[in-house]
């Protein structure tokens, strides 16, 4: 992706991504956290049903963050409407609220996220990595929703 980044950016998961996510989801539900994975459950904004997806929970400087590497996904849209979600590993479940970060708050979080999970999510960052300048990370920030977990 070149040029201006769109705040409504969304990359639909490929079949391989769905298969990988199902595998990680099952492991995490069994209590096996894969590099910090959690099961995120959020009420569907239309159905009201609980929807679950594996996410990477980033811990940085005593805070916890959820980053949406594929942009404004269904879980992002649902979380914005629901106002809260649940994070689980095995039988441990935590209900949380959040603060969504402004774009100017995102570069440090994006850098830490890419440093930890670039091998997994790098394809969604179009060549941007943890070594990118703050200016570059600020440029792409609108396309990557980030939530600080409370």
C-alpha positions as CSV (number, residue, x, y, z in Angstrom):
1,X,0.0,0.0,0.0
2,X,1.4,3.4,-0.9
3,X,0.3,6.9,-0.3
4,X,-2.3,7.9,2.3
5,X,-3.6,5.2,4.7
6,X,-7.3,5.0,5.1
7,X,-8.8,4.8,8.5
8,X,-11.4,2.4,7.2
9,X,-8.8,0.1,5.9
10,X,-9.7,-3.6,6.1
11,X,-7.9,-6.7,4.8
12,X,-10.3,-9.7,4.6
13,X,-8.6,-12.9,5.9
14,X,-7.6,-15.5,3.3
15,X,-8.5,-19.1,3.7
16,X,-5.1,-19.9,5.1
17,X,-5.4,-17.1,7.6
18,X,-8.8,-18.5,8.7
19,X,-7.3,-22.0,9.1
20,X,-4.4,-20.6,11.2
21,X,-6.8,-18.5,13.3
22,X,-9.0,-21.6,14.0
23,X,-5.9,-23.6,15.1
24,X,-4.7,-20.8,17.4
25,X,-8.3,-20.3,18.7
26,X,-8.6,-23.9,19.7
27,X,-5.1,-24.0,21.3
28,X,-5.9,-20.9,23.3
29,X,-9.3,-22.2,24.4
30,X,-7.4,-25.2,25.7
31,X,-5.1,-23.0,27.7
32,X,-2.1,-22.9,25.4
33,X,-1.2,-19.3,24.7
34,X,0.7,-19.0,21.5
35,X,3.2,-16.1,22.0
36,X,0.7,-14.1,24.1
37,X,-2.5,-15.2,22.2
38,X,-5.9,-14.7,23.8
39,X,-9.4,-15.4,22.7
40,X,-11.2,-12.1,22.3
41,X,-15.0,-12.4,22.6
42,X,-17.2,-9.5,21.8
43,X,-21.0,-9.2,21.3
44,X,-21.9,-8.9,17.7
45,X,-23.2,-5.4,16.9
46,X,-26.1,-6.8,14.9
47,X,-26.7,-10.3,16.2
48,X,-26.0,-9.7,19.9
49,X,-24.3,-13.1,19.8
50,X,-20.8,-13.6,21.3
51,X,-18.2,-13.7,18.6
52,X,-14.7,-15.0,19.2
53,X,-11.4,-14.5,17.5
54,X,-7.7,-15.1,18.5
55,X,-5.7,-11.9,19.1
56,X,-2.2,-11.0,20.2
57,X,-2.2,-9.2,23.5
58,X,0.7,-6.8,23.6
59,X,2.1,-6.0,27.0
60,X,4.3,-2.8,27.0
61,X,5.4,-0.7,30.0
62,X,2.9,-2.1,32.3
63,X,0.0,-1.6,29.9
64,X,-1.9,-4.0,27.6
65,X,-3.0,-3.3,24.1
66,X,-5.0,-5.0,21.3
67,X,-3.8,-4.0,17.8
68,X,-5.9,-4.8,14.7
69,X,-3.2,-5.5,12.0
70,X,-5.9,-6.1,9.3
71,X,-7.6,-2.7,10.0
72,X,-11.2,-2.1,10.8
73,X,-12.2,-5.8,11.2
74,X,-15.5,-7.2,12.4
75,X,-14.0,-7.5,16.0
76,X,-13.0,-3.9,15.9
77,X,-16.5,-2.8,14.8
78,X,-18.1,-5.0,17.4
79,X,-15.9,-3.8,20.2
80,X,-16.5,-0.2,19.3
81,X,-20.3,-0.8,19.6
82,X,-20.2,-3.1,22.6
83,X,-17.8,-1.0,24.7
84,X,-16.3,-4.1,26.4
85,X,-15.1,-7.5,25.6
86,X,-13.6,-10.6,27.2
87,X,-10.1,-12.0,26.9
88,X,-9.6,-15.7,27.7
89,X,-6.9,-18.3,27.9
90,X,-8.2,-21.7,28.8
91,X,-10.8,-21.3,31.6
92,X,-9.4,-17.9,32.7
93,X,-11.7,-15.1,31.4
94,X,-11.4,-11.4,32.0
95,X,-14.0,-8.8,31.1
96,X,-12.4,-5.5,30.0
97,X,-13.2,-2.0,28.9
98,X,-10.8,0.0,26.7
99,X,-9.7,3.3,25.4
100,X,-9.1,3.5,21.7
101,X,-5.8,5.3,21.0
102,X,-5.5,8.4,18.8
103,X,-3.2,8.1,15.8
104,X,-0.4,10.2,17.4
105,X,-0.3,7.7,20.3
106,X,0.2,4.7,18.0
107,X,3.9,4.7,16.7
108,X,5.4,3.2,19.9
109,X,2.7,0.5,20.1
110,X,3.0,-0.4,16.4
111,X,6.8,-0.6,16.7
112,X,6.5,-3.0,19.7
113,X,3.8,-5.0,18.0
114,X,5.9,-5.4,14.9
115,X,9.0,-6.3,16.9
116,X,7.1,-9.1,18.6
117,X,4.8,-10.5,15.8
118,X,6.2,-9.3,12.4
119,X,6.7,-12.9,11.3
120,X,2.9,-13.4,11.8
121,X,1.4,-10.1,10.8
122,X,4.1,-8.4,8.6
123,X,2.1,-9.1,5.5
124,X,-0.5,-6.7,6.7
125,X,2.0,-3.9,7.1
126,X,3.2,-3.6,3.5
127,X,6.9,-3.6,4.2
128,X,6.8,-1.4,7.3
129,X,8.6,-3.0,10.2
130,X,9.8,-2.2,13.7
131,X,12.8,-0.3,12.4
132,X,10.5,2.2,10.6
133,X,10.8,5.9,11.5
134,X,8.2,7.5,13.8
135,X,7.1,9.5,10.8
136,X,6.3,6.4,8.8
137,X,4.5,4.7,11.7
138,X,2.5,7.9,12.2
139,X,1.6,7.9,8.5
140,X,0.2,4.4,8.6
141,X,-1.4,4.7,12.1
142,X,-4.9,5.6,10.8
143,X,-5.2,2.2,9.3
144,X,-4.5,0.2,12.5
145,X,-7.0,0.5,15.3
146,X,-5.3,0.1,18.8
147,X,-7.2,-0.4,22.1
148,X,-5.6,0.1,25.5
149,X,-7.1,-2.4,27.8
150,X,-8.5,-1.1,31.1
